[in-house]
Amino acid sequence: MRLECDGLKYTYPGSEVAVIDNLSFSMTEPGFNAVFGPSGVGKTSLAKLVVKGNRSEGRISTFGIETILYSYNQERLPGWSSTGSHLNKVCPSGREALKEELIEIFKLNPILDARFSQLSMGQQNRMNLIRYLIQDFDLLILDESLANVDEALRETIILAVKALFPEKMFLYISHNLMEVAKFCRDILVLSEPVKQKGSFMVRGKDYNMGYTLDKQAFETGMLEIMDAF
């Protein structure tokens, strides 16, 4: 399983400045990988290019990856039925037990009878993420998909997802430096074009349930990422 970009360049229609310019990287094996950087450096643009495959220059290649799904912050669900009913409708046959387990882990049982519009932003994002996790996928992109969820619950969710889907690849996009450095393995760091530091890969700690975290190595990794900014 591998995701590769080689010489990728993308410019928004009507703009003269490329938001992604000569980007090359490789992420291998299942697990949590990340794209990190401030707003405006092309994280979401990269995610959409990976999903849709359209680009102006360069190459995106996938090996052992057939189905790519994209989940993003504040994505909406239909508002005419309860959230629980919607999950039941979109749940593939045979994955009902997984759906129920995720609802429990994500702490959403109390709001299954509510409409999506009645939920908090954190509840909406958690409910939406379950909708993707119960589908068939090889690569799932999480673009700020756990925004507005409190830190302790985010950690519980990330660790559970890593344990439940060890053979899947995830591309985690977040502004949370500590979270990215702690839970992800291969981290693509994108810096602002004006700083001319380009992009580079950093190895994260890839923390999982039952692991002991090397705090010194963890802090060193965060400093390496921060050096881009």
Secondary structure, 3 states (H helix, E strand, C coil): CEEEEEEEEECCCCCCCCCEEEEEEEEECCEEEEEECCCCCCHHHHHHHHHHCCCCEEEEEEECCCCEEEEECCCCCCCCCEHHHHHHHHCCCCCHHHHHHHHHHCCCHHHCCCEHHHCCHHHHHHHHHHHHHCCCCCEEEEECCCCCCCHHHHHHHHHHHHHHCCCCEEEEEECCHHHHHHHCCEEEEECCHHHCCCEEEEECCCCCCCCCCCHHHHHHHHHHHHCCC
